[in-house]
Structure formats: structure tokens, C-alpha cells
Amino acid sequence: MNHHKYRLIVPFLLPALLLYSVFVLYPYVQAFYLSLTSWTGVSANKPWVGLKNYTTLLTDGRFLEALGRNGQLLIVLPLGTILVALAFAAMFTQGGTGIMGAGFYRIVYFFPQVISAVIVGILFQYVYNPRYGLLNTTLEWMGLESLTRTWLGDPATILWAIAFVFIWGAVGFYMVIFIASMQSIPTSFYEAAVLDGATRWRQFRDITLPLMWETIRTALIYIAIQALDMFVLIQVMTGGGSTAASRNAEVVAVYMYVEAFTKNRWGSAAAVGVILLILTMLLSVVIMRVTRRETYEY
């Protein structure tokens, strides 16, 4: 019986496995091979250098600084995005009730998600413009001229200005995910809590948070992986290192791009890509281990 079952399953799986091998596994293997060479990207010759690219990267101050910025984003982006998205989801949905106009606010906060990241980056270039940008103009109108900055030209603010743009664009997406998770929780739980005199915060802490923890874990992994990337927003908003200040926003993905397309060091760029892959896998495992909790059925 089992023999006949596999004879039926294997023909259906083979095309998918073939496509996966060609378009996913083979590029991984090829990238690892290139990371062991000093290929320039244009020559047919790929001189073998072994692990030299990796040892060079681990002693390259610029690469380590870029990696450190990714580390900072790994703290700020998940924390900021999840906290804001959870707050909005709770206001609009928790216990089957929400604030007045909750449906309208859901649409408004989700709207940035339908805009391309490139468009978002260009839009905020104008928002942060030091002369006529919306942010500085608003601060001046409020009498807070001392807070105005050259947001994308100041080494102290450029990375955090871009981090805010990411959070602004991502909150709506994760808010919708959290709303869907909250709506699956029986309202009878909240009705019982109200009868016991529980405040809305107590309901969130003791009912909502434990029952949607698996959803939060998944969101945390996705945002952490995005924090290890951040290429599009930084490339668009800083011009890819075209100014001195933009070097203070260079992350590993941008460093990899510069190595490949500016310096023609494709072997080194491939090594960066392999390191990013390893870090992403390790990070996912660590988050799954650290955030593991007892699951509740309802």
C-alpha cells in the first residue's frame, strides 16, 4: 500500500523539487563558491582564494561598523514596529470592540503598505528636506526651531530617520496580522474578565498577549530578517553612500552592493551574502528558542 502511495506522490513532487533546486539551492551553492574566489564580475577567470574573503571581512572596520548598525536596527525595528502595531490592534479590535471609527483607522494605517518601498523612500526624502520639508516646516510652525535638523545629512540622525520610515511603513501590515489574531480569541473571555472588574490593560496582558504570542513570535522573526536587510530604503534615501553622512547609515546589504557594483569585488560581495544567510538562519533559531512559551488552546 505504501509503495503505491509513493509512486503517486513522487511524480507530483519532482517538478516542484526541480524548480526549487534550480532557482533556490543552486544559487546558494554558486554564491558560496564565488565567495571562495576573487572574481571581479566581468572576467571568466575566477581565481581561488579560499577563506581569504571571510578573514578580510572580519578585520574590515567598515564591514564591522555596518554589521553594528544592523545590530542596532535589530533592537529598534522589531521593538518599535510590534509595540505600535499591537497598540493599534488592541484599540481597534480587542474583545470584539474598538474605538469609534476603527474601520477607517485600519485603512489609513494600512495604506503605507500598498506603496512601493522606493516610493516611500522618495516621499520621505521630501519630508526630511531641511529647507522645505514637512518635518522641519512643522517644527518651525510650532516654534521648535531648535529641533530642526538636516535629518538625512546629520550623522547622528540619518540612521534613525530611516528606521522611523521603516516603522511607519510596516506598522499597518503587522497591525492587520495582529487584528486577525485577536479576532480569533473568543469574546466570552473578555466578557468574563469585565465581570471580574479587569481593566482593558489587564485584559490585554492576561488574555490577548498570551493567546496571540505565536503570532507575535512570527512577526518578530520577519522584522528581524528585514532589519538585517534594509537595502532599499537606505539606498533610495541616501543615494548609496553618495555623501559623507550617508556612510553612517551603511548596513551590511549596502556594503555588499558597493563591493559588487562599485568596486567589482564580486567574490567579497558573495562572502558578505553568505555571512548574511548564516546570520539570518542563526537569528531565526535564537528567536524561536528564546521566545518559546507554553501554548494555549481555546
C-alpha positions in Angstrom: 0.0 0.0 0.0 2.8 2.4 1.0 4.7 1.6 -2.2 1.8 2.6 -4.4 1.3 5.8 -2.3 4.9 6.9 -3.0 4.5 6.1 -6.7 1.7 8.6 -6.8 3.3 11.3 -4.7 6.8 11.4 -6.2 5.7 12.4 -9.8 3.8 15.4 -8.3 6.8 16.4 -6.1 9.5 16.1 -8.7 8.6 19.3 -10.7 8.5 21.4 -7.5 11.8 19.9 -6.2 13.4 20.6 -9.6 12.3 24.2 -9.7 13.4 24.7 -6.0 16.8 23.2 -6.7 17.4 25.3 -9.8 16.2 28.6 -8.6 16.9 28.4 -4.8 19.5 25.8 -3.9 21.8 26.2 -6.9 22.2 30.0 -6.4 23.1 29.3 -2.8 25.8 26.9 -3.8 27.0 29.2 -6.6 27.2 32.1 -4.2 29.2 30.1 -1.7 31.6 29.0 -4.5 32.1 32.6 -5.6 32.8 33.7 -2.0 35.9 31.5 -2.2 37.3 33.3 -5.3 38.4 36.8 -6.2 36.1 37.1 -9.2 35.7 40.6 -10.5 32.3 40.1 -12.1 33.5 40.6 -15.7 36.2 38.1 -16.2 35.7 34.4 -17.0 38.6 33.7 -14.7 37.7 33.1 -11.0 41.0 32.8 -9.0 40.6 30.6 -6.0 41.4 32.3 -2.7 39.8 30.0 -0.2 38.6 31.7 3.0 40.6 34.9 2.4 37.4 37.0 1.7 36.0 36.0 5.0 39.1 36.7 7.0 39.4 40.1 5.3 35.8 41.0 6.1 36.2 40.1 9.8 39.1 42.6 10.0 37.5 45.3 7.9 36.4 48.1 10.1 33.9 49.4 7.6 32.1 46.0 7.4 32.1 45.6 11.2 30.6 49.1 11.6 27.9 48.2 9.0 27.2 45.0 11.0 26.9 47.0 14.2 24.3 49.3 12.6 22.3 46.2 11.6 22.6 45.1 15.3 21.1 48.5 16.4 18.3 48.1 13.9 17.6 44.6 15.2 16.7 46.1 18.5 14.8 49.3 17.4 12.8 48.0 14.4 11.1 44.9 16.0 10.5 46.8 19.3 9.1 49.9 17.6 7.0 48.1 15.0 5.5 45.4 17.2 4.7 47.8 20.1 2.9 50.3 17.9 1.1 47.6 15.8 -0.1 45.9 19.0 -1.3 49.2 20.4 -3.3 50.0 17.3 -4.7 46.4 17.0 -5.8 46.4 20.6 -7.5 49.8 20.3 -9.4 48.7 17.2 -10.3 45.1 17.9 -9.6 43.8 21.4 -12.6 42.0 22.9 -14.6 42.5 19.8 -14.9 46.2 20.4 -12.8 49.2 19.3 -12.7 52.9 19.3 -15.1 55.0 17.2 -14.0 55.0 13.6 -11.8 51.9 14.0 -12.6 50.7 10.5 -11.4 54.0 8.9 -8.2 54.0 11.0 -7.4 50.5 9.9 -7.5 51.5 6.3 -5.4 54.7 7.0 -2.7 52.9 8.9 -2.5 50.0 6.4 -2.3 52.4 3.4 1.5 52.8 3.5 1.8 49.0 3.0 0.4 49.3 -0.6 3.1 51.9 -1.6 6.3 50.7 -3.0 9.3 51.0 -0.7 11.1 53.0 -3.4 8.2 55.5 -3.5 8.2 55.6 0.4 11.9 56.4 0.4 11.5 59.2 -2.2 8.5 60.6 -0.3 10.4 60.9 2.9 13.3 62.5 1.2 11.0 65.4 0.7 9.6 65.1 4.3 13.1 65.3 5.7 14.3 68.1 3.3 16.0 70.7 5.6 14.6 73.7 3.7 11.0 73.0 2.7 10.4 69.5 4.2 7.2 68.8 6.1 9.0 67.9 9.3 11.2 71.0 9.7 8.4 73.2 8.5 6.0 71.8 11.1 8.6 72.2 13.8 9.2 75.8 12.8 5.4 76.5 12.8 5.2 75.1 16.3 8.0 77.4 17.5 10.5 74.5 17.9 13.2 75.7 15.5 15.9 74.4 17.8 14.7 70.8 16.9 15.1 71.2 13.2 17.8 69.2 11.6 19.3 68.2 8.3 17.9 64.8 9.0 19.5 62.9 6.2 22.7 64.9 6.3 23.4 64.6 10.0 25.5 61.5 11.0 23.7 61.4 14.4 20.1 61.3 12.9 20.3 59.7 9.5 20.0 56.0 10.6 17.2 56.7 13.0 15.3 58.8 10.4 15.4 55.9 8.1 14.4 53.5 10.9 11.3 55.6 11.5 10.4 55.4 7.9 10.5 51.6 8.1 8.3 51.5 11.2 5.9 53.9 9.6 5.5 51.7 6.6 5.5 48.3 8.4 3.1 49.1 11.3 -0.1 48.8 9.1 0.9 45.3 7.9 1.6 43.9 11.3 -1.4 45.6 12.7 -3.7 43.7 10.3 -2.0 40.4 11.3 -2.5 41.1 15.0 -6.1 42.1 14.4 -6.8 38.8 12.7 -5.2 37.0 15.6 -7.2 39.0 18.2 -10.4 38.3 16.3 -9.9 34.6 16.7 -10.0 34.9 20.5 -13.5 34.2 21.9 -15.2 37.3 23.1 -16.5 35.3 26.1 -13.0 35.5 27.6 -13.2 39.3 27.7 -16.8 39.3 28.9 -15.8 37.2 31.9 -12.8 39.5 32.5 -15.1 42.6 32.5 -17.4 40.9 35.0 -14.4 40.3 37.2 -13.5 44.0 37.0 -10.5 43.7 34.8 -9.3 46.9 33.1 -8.6 47.0 29.3 -4.9 46.8 30.1 -5.4 43.7 32.3 -7.4 42.1 29.6 -4.6 42.7 27.1 -1.9 41.5 29.4 -3.7 38.4 30.7 -5.8 37.3 27.8 -4.7 38.9 24.5 -1.0 38.7 24.8 -0.7 35.0 25.9 -3.2 33.8 23.3 -1.6 35.6 20.3 2.0 35.0 21.4 2.8 32.7 18.4 1.7 35.4 16.0 4.0 37.9 17.7 6.9 35.4 17.5 6.3 35.1 13.8 6.2 38.9 13.3 9.4 39.2 15.4 11.3 36.8 13.1 10.1 38.6 9.9 11.0 42.1 11.2 14.4 40.8 12.4 15.2 39.4 9.0 14.1 42.7 7.4 16.4 44.5 9.9 19.3 42.5 8.5 18.5 43.9 5.1 17.1 47.5 4.9 18.8 47.8 1.5 16.0 49.5 -0.5 15.2 52.3 1.9 18.8 53.2 2.7 19.8 53.0 -1.0 17.0 55.3 -2.1 17.2 57.8 0.8 20.9 58.1 1.0 22.0 57.6 -2.6 24.0 54.5 -1.7 26.8 56.4 0.2 27.0 59.4 -2.1 27.5 61.7 0.9 29.7 61.6 4.0 26.7 61.4 6.3 25.2 58.5 4.4 28.2 56.4 5.4 26.7 56.5 8.9 23.7 54.6 7.6 25.6 52.0 5.7 24.4 48.5 6.6 25.7 45.1 5.5 23.4 44.9 2.5 24.6 48.3 1.2 28.2 47.3 1.9 27.6 44.2 -0.2 26.2 46.3 -3.1 29.2 48.6 -3.0 31.6 45.7 -3.0 29.9 44.2 -6.1 28.8 47.1 -8.3 31.2 49.8 -7.3 34.4 48.1 -6.5 33.8 45.0 -8.7 34.8 42.6 -5.8 32.2 40.0 -6.5 33.9 37.4 -4.5 33.9 39.6 -1.4 30.3 40.5 -2.0 29.4 36.9 -2.3 31.1 36.3 1.1 29.0 39.1 2.6 25.9 37.4 1.2 26.9 34.0 2.8 27.5 35.7 6.1 24.1 37.4 5.9 22.5 34.0 5.2 24.2 32.4 8.2 23.3 35.3 10.5 19.6 35.1 9.3 19.4 31.4 10.0 21.0 31.7 13.4 18.9 34.7 14.3 15.7 32.8 13.4 16.7 29.8 15.6 17.7 32.0 18.5 14.4 34.0 18.4 12.4 30.7 18.3 14.3 29.3 21.2 14.3 32.5 23.4 10.6 33.3 22.8 9.3 29.8 23.3 6.4 29.7 25.7 3.6 27.4 26.6 0.8 27.4 24.1 -2.8 27.7 25.0 -5.7 26.0 23.2 -9.2 27.6 23.1 
